[in-house]
Amino acid sequence: MLVSILLWLLGALILLAAGVAVTLVLATRWIAAKAERLVPATGKFIEIDGNRIHYVETGEGRPIVFLHGLGAQLHHFRHTLFTSFGHGYRLIALDRPGSGNSVRAKGATGRLPEQAEIVRRVIERLGLEKPLVIGHSLGGAIALTLAVGHPETISGIALLAPLTHMEPTVRETFGSLYIKSPLLRRIMAHTVAIPAGLKYAERTLAFVFAPHATPADYMVEGGGWSGLRPSHFYATSTDIVAIEHDLDRIEQRYGEITMPTGILFGASDRVLSIHIHGQPMAEKIRDLDFQCVEGLGHMPQFIEPERVTAFIRRIAKRAFAG
C-alpha cells in the first residue's frame, strides 16, 4: 500500500513538473513573439562564416563602427546617437553575433578574438576604409582585442564604460548568466530565463542605468524587448562565459596600442568600476584620451548623448587626421 502511494505521488510530481515546464516554454514563446513584433529587424544582413550579421547605417564620410555591450543590441547607438551625430561620417552599428537580430554560427564560442575577427570581416565586406571603432562595455573589450590583434584594420578606438580587465570572480550580479554548460544554457533559454527576465526587467534596468532613471522609451525605441528572446539569452550567457578565456592575455598587450584611443567613463558606474576598468588604462596606453564624468553611470549614450557625440568626434578627428 505504501509503495503504491509513493508511486502515485511520484507520478503526480512528474506530471506537475511537466506542466510547469510546458507553461514556461509557452510563456517564453509568447514573450519572444511579442519582442519580435515590438523590435523587428530594421537594417541589412551579411553572412560572415556562418554568422548572419544584422546592421544599420546612416550618413556619408569617414566610417565609424559601433559595438554594443553584453546583452544589448544596435539600438543602444541607433536610437541614442545616430539622429543627432551630424554630418561628415558614415555610422554603422552591428548586432553582435547572437544578439539582437544577428545569428551566431553553429559551434561558435563567443570568445573575444572570434568576435573581433567577425568585426574585421564585416569591415572588409562593407568596404570600410580603416574605421574608428566605438565599443561600449563588453564591446569595449572586443574593440581592444581588434586593436591589438588587427591594428592595420582600424584608425582608432573610442570606448564607453569599457570592460578592460578580468576580475577574480564572476560578480554576483551576473551569476544567473554564468552557465558553463551549453545544454543547460539552452534549456534555461527556452524555459525559465525569459519569463524571469521579464519579471525582473525593471530591477535589472534600474541597476544598469543607475544612478539615473531608466529612459521611458527604452524597452521599444532602445531595443530592450529584443533581449527577451531565447537566442539572445543564450548568446549573452555564452559571451559572459567566454570572457575568461582571453581577457587576461589581451590585458597584457594594451601597451602595444599606438593608434588614437579614448575612454569615457562615468565615475558612478555600478556595473563596471572605473577604478578597475577605467583609471588603470591611463598607464597602459600612451596618449590615452581619458575622460571621467562625475555622477554618470554605465549608459552614457542614453543619459548624455551630446557629451558622448562630442567625445567620439574628438577621437575621430585624431584618428582620421592622416
C-alpha positions as CSV (number, residue, x, y, z in Angstrom):
1,M,0.0,0.0,0.0
2,L,2.8,2.4,1.0
3,V,4.7,1.6,-2.3
4,S,1.5,2.4,-4.3
5,I,1.1,5.7,-2.6
6,L,4.7,6.7,-3.1
7,L,4.5,5.7,-6.8
8,W,1.3,7.8,-7.1
9,L,3.0,10.8,-5.5
10,L,6.0,10.4,-7.8
11,G,3.8,10.3,-10.8
12,A,1.9,13.4,-9.6
13,L,5.2,15.3,-9.1
14,I,6.4,14.3,-12.6
15,L,3.1,15.5,-14.1
16,L,3.3,18.7,-12.1
17,A,6.9,19.3,-13.2
18,A,6.0,18.6,-16.8
19,G,3.1,21.0,-16.6
20,V,5.3,23.8,-15.2
21,A,7.9,23.1,-17.9
22,V,5.2,23.3,-20.7
23,T,3.9,26.5,-19.2
24,L,7.3,28.1,-19.1
25,V,8.0,27.1,-22.7
26,L,4.7,28.5,-23.9
27,A,5.3,31.7,-21.9
28,T,8.8,32.0,-23.4
29,R,7.4,31.7,-27.0
30,W,4.7,34.3,-26.3
31,I,7.2,36.8,-24.8
32,A,9.6,36.2,-27.7
33,A,6.9,36.7,-30.3
34,K,6.0,40.0,-28.7
35,A,9.6,41.0,-28.6
36,E,10.0,40.3,-32.3
37,R,6.9,42.4,-33.1
38,L,8.0,45.4,-31.0
39,V,11.7,45.4,-32.0
40,P,11.9,44.0,-35.6
41,A,14.9,43.9,-37.8
42,T,15.4,47.4,-39.2
43,G,18.6,47.1,-41.2
44,K,20.5,44.8,-43.6
45,F,22.2,41.4,-43.2
46,I,25.5,40.0,-44.3
47,E,26.8,36.5,-43.9
48,I,30.3,36.1,-42.2
49,D,31.5,32.5,-41.7
50,G,28.0,31.2,-40.9
51,N,27.2,34.2,-38.7
52,R,24.2,36.3,-40.0
53,I,25.0,39.8,-39.0
54,H,22.3,42.5,-38.8
55,Y,23.5,46.1,-39.1
56,V,22.2,49.6,-39.7
57,E,24.0,52.6,-41.2
58,T,23.4,56.2,-41.9
59,G,25.4,59.2,-43.3
60,E,28.3,59.6,-45.6
61,G,32.0,60.2,-45.0
62,R,34.7,58.5,-42.8
63,P,33.4,55.3,-41.3
64,I,32.6,54.8,-37.6
65,V,31.6,51.3,-36.4
66,F,29.7,50.8,-33.1
67,L,29.9,47.7,-31.0
68,H,27.3,47.2,-28.2
69,G,27.8,45.6,-24.8
70,L,26.7,42.5,-23.0
71,G,23.0,41.6,-23.6
72,A,22.5,44.7,-25.7
73,Q,21.9,45.4,-29.4
74,L,22.4,48.1,-32.0
75,H,19.6,50.3,-30.8
76,H,21.9,51.4,-28.0
77,F,23.5,53.6,-30.7
78,R,20.9,53.9,-33.4
79,H,18.3,55.4,-31.1
80,T,20.7,57.5,-28.9
81,L,23.4,58.9,-31.2
82,F,22.6,58.4,-34.9
83,T,19.9,61.1,-35.3
84,S,22.0,63.8,-33.7
85,F,25.5,62.9,-34.6
86,G,25.7,65.4,-37.5
87,H,27.3,65.3,-41.0
88,G,30.7,64.0,-42.2
89,Y,30.6,60.4,-41.1
90,R,29.2,57.1,-42.2
91,L,27.8,55.5,-39.0
92,I,27.4,51.7,-38.8
93,A,26.0,49.8,-35.8
94,L,26.1,46.0,-35.6
95,D,24.1,43.5,-33.6
96,R,27.0,41.3,-32.4
97,P,26.6,37.6,-33.2
98,G,23.6,36.1,-31.4
99,S,22.4,39.4,-30.1
100,G,19.5,41.5,-31.4
101,N,18.7,40.2,-34.9
102,S,22.1,38.7,-35.6
103,V,22.5,34.9,-35.6
104,R,25.7,33.3,-34.3
105,A,27.2,30.4,-36.3
106,K,26.8,26.9,-35.1
107,G,29.7,25.9,-32.9
108,A,30.9,29.5,-32.4
109,T,32.4,30.2,-29.0
110,G,31.8,33.9,-28.5
111,R,35.4,34.4,-27.4
112,L,36.9,37.8,-27.8
113,P,39.3,37.0,-30.7
114,E,36.5,35.3,-32.5
115,Q,34.2,38.3,-32.2
116,A,37.0,40.7,-33.1
117,E,37.7,38.7,-36.3
118,I,34.0,38.9,-37.2
119,V,34.1,42.6,-36.9
120,R,37.2,42.7,-39.0
121,R,35.4,40.7,-41.7
122,V,32.4,43.0,-41.6
123,I,34.7,46.0,-42.1
124,E,36.3,44.2,-45.0
125,R,32.9,43.1,-46.6
126,L,31.4,46.6,-46.3
127,G,34.5,48.2,-47.8
128,L,35.1,50.4,-44.8
129,E,38.5,52.2,-45.0
130,K,40.1,52.0,-41.6
131,P,37.1,53.0,-39.5
132,L,37.1,54.4,-36.0
133,V,35.6,51.7,-33.7
134,I,33.3,52.6,-30.8
135,G,32.9,49.9,-28.1
136,H,30.5,50.1,-25.1
137,S,31.1,47.8,-22.1
138,L,31.8,44.3,-23.5
139,G,32.0,45.9,-26.9
140,G,35.0,47.9,-25.5
141,A,36.8,44.6,-24.8
142,I,36.1,43.5,-28.4
143,A,37.4,46.8,-29.7
144,L,40.6,46.5,-27.7
145,T,41.0,42.9,-29.0
146,L,40.7,44.2,-32.5
147,A,43.2,47.0,-31.8
148,V,45.9,44.5,-30.5
149,G,45.1,41.8,-33.0
150,H,44.3,43.7,-36.2
151,P,45.7,47.2,-35.8
152,E,46.0,47.6,-39.5
153,T,42.3,47.4,-40.0
154,I,41.2,50.4,-38.0
155,S,42.2,54.0,-37.4
156,G,41.4,54.3,-33.7
157,I,39.1,53.2,-30.8
158,A,36.7,55.2,-28.6
159,L,35.4,53.3,-25.6
160,L,32.4,54.0,-23.4
161,A,32.5,52.4,-19.9
162,P,34.6,49.5,-21.4
163,L,35.3,46.1,-19.9
164,T,39.1,46.1,-19.8
165,H,40.3,43.8,-17.0
166,M,39.5,40.3,-15.8
167,E,38.1,40.4,-12.3
168,P,38.9,37.4,-10.0
169,T,35.4,36.1,-9.7
170,V,32.1,36.4,-11.6
171,R,30.2,39.1,-9.9
172,E,27.1,38.0,-8.2
173,T,25.1,40.4,-10.3
174,F,25.8,38.3,-13.4
175,G,25.6,34.9,-11.7
176,S,22.4,34.0,-13.4
177,L,24.1,34.4,-16.8
178,Y,27.2,32.4,-16.0
179,I,26.1,29.0,-17.3
180,K,29.0,27.0,-18.4
181,S,27.1,24.0,-19.8
182,P,25.8,24.8,-23.3
183,L,23.0,22.2,-22.8
184,L,21.8,23.8,-19.5
185,R,22.2,27.2,-21.1
186,R,19.8,26.2,-23.9
187,I,17.3,24.6,-21.5
188,M,17.3,27.8,-19.4
189,A,16.9,29.9,-22.5
190,H,13.7,28.1,-23.5
191,T,12.1,27.8,-20.1
192,V,13.0,29.9,-17.1
193,A,15.2,32.7,-18.3
194,I,12.8,34.8,-20.5
195,P,9.8,34.8,-18.1
196,A,12.2,35.6,-15.2
197,G,13.9,38.3,-17.3
198,L,10.5,40.0,-18.0
199,K,9.5,39.7,-14.3
200,Y,12.7,41.3,-13.1
201,A,13.3,43.7,-16.0
202,E,12.6,46.8,-14.0
203,R,15.1,45.8,-11.3
204,T,17.8,44.9,-13.8
205,L,17.4,48.1,-15.8
206,A,17.5,50.2,-12.6
207,F,20.9,48.6,-11.8
208,V,22.2,49.1,-15.3
209,F,21.1,52.7,-15.6
210,A,21.9,53.7,-12.0
211,P,22.2,56.3,-10.7
212,H,19.9,57.6,-13.4
213,A,16.3,56.6,-14.2
214,T,15.7,54.1,-17.0
215,P,14.5,56.1,-20.1
216,A,10.8,55.7,-20.6
217,D,11.1,54.6,-24.2
218,Y,14.0,52.1,-23.6
219,M,12.1,48.9,-24.0
220,V,10.9,49.7,-27.5
221,E,13.0,52.5,-29.0
222,G,16.1,51.5,-27.1
223,G,15.6,47.9,-28.1
224,G,15.1,46.5,-24.6
225,W,12.4,44.0,-25.6
226,S,14.9,42.5,-28.1
227,G,16.7,40.8,-25.2
228,L,13.6,38.8,-24.2
229,R,14.2,36.0,-26.6
230,P,15.8,32.6,-26.1
231,S,18.5,33.2,-28.8
232,H,19.5,36.5,-27.2
233,F,19.8,35.0,-23.7
234,Y,21.8,32.1,-25.0
235,A,24.2,34.4,-26.7
236,T,24.5,36.7,-23.7
237,S,25.3,33.7,-21.4
238,T,27.8,32.4,-24.0
239,D,29.5,35.8,-24.1
240,I,30.0,36.1,-20.3
241,V,31.3,32.6,-20.0
242,A,33.8,33.2,-22.9
243,I,35.3,36.4,-21.4
244,E,37.6,34.5,-19.0
245,H,39.3,32.6,-21.8
246,D,41.1,35.6,-23.3
247,L,40.8,38.8,-21.4
248,D,43.8,38.2,-19.1
249,R,46.0,37.6,-22.1
250,I,44.7,40.6,-24.0
251,E,45.3,42.9,-21.0
252,Q,49.0,42.2,-21.3
253,R,49.0,43.7,-24.8
254,Y,47.4,47.1,-24.2
255,G,50.8,48.7,-24.2
256,E,51.1,47.7,-27.9
257,I,48.3,50.1,-28.8
258,T,49.6,53.2,-30.6
259,M,46.5,54.3,-32.5
260,P,44.4,57.2,-31.2
261,T,42.4,55.9,-28.3
262,G,39.8,57.4,-26.0
263,I,37.9,56.2,-22.9
264,L,34.8,57.9,-21.5
265,F,33.8,56.5,-18.1
266,G,31.2,57.5,-15.6
267,A,32.5,57.9,-12.0
268,S,29.2,56.5,-10.7
269,D,29.1,53.4,-12.9
270,R,27.8,50.5,-10.8
271,V,28.2,47.8,-13.5
272,L,31.9,48.2,-14.2
273,S,34.1,50.1,-11.7
274,I,36.1,53.0,-13.0
275,H,38.8,52.1,-10.5
276,I,39.3,48.6,-12.1
277,H,38.3,49.1,-15.8
278,G,39.0,52.8,-16.4
279,Q,41.8,54.6,-14.5
280,P,44.4,51.9,-14.8
281,M,44.3,52.2,-18.6
282,A,45.9,55.7,-18.5
283,E,49.2,53.9,-17.5
284,K,48.9,51.2,-20.2
285,I,48.0,53.1,-23.4
286,R,50.2,56.0,-24.5
287,D,48.5,59.3,-25.1
288,L,45.2,57.9,-24.0
289,D,42.3,60.5,-24.0
290,F,40.7,59.6,-20.7
291,Q,37.5,61.4,-19.7
292,C,36.0,60.8,-16.2
293,V,32.5,62.1,-15.8
294,E,31.3,62.7,-12.3
295,G,27.8,61.4,-11.5
296,L,27.5,59.4,-14.7
297,G,26.6,55.7,-14.8
298,H,27.1,52.8,-17.2
299,M,24.9,54.1,-20.1
300,P,26.3,57.4,-21.1
301,Q,24.9,57.2,-24.7
302,F,21.4,57.3,-23.2
303,I,22.0,59.8,-20.4
304,E,24.4,62.3,-22.0
305,P,24.3,61.7,-25.8
306,E,25.7,65.2,-26.6
307,R,28.7,64.6,-24.4
308,V,29.3,61.2,-26.0
309,T,28.9,62.6,-29.5
310,A,31.5,65.3,-28.8
311,F,33.9,62.7,-27.3
312,I,33.6,60.4,-30.3
313,R,34.1,63.3,-32.8
314,R,37.2,64.4,-30.8
315,I,38.7,60.9,-31.1
316,A,37.6,60.7,-34.8
317,K,39.5,64.0,-35.5
318,R,42.7,62.4,-34.2
319,A,42.0,59.0,-35.8
320,F,41.3,60.4,-39.3
321,A,43.9,63.2,-39.2
322,G,46.1,61.3,-41.7
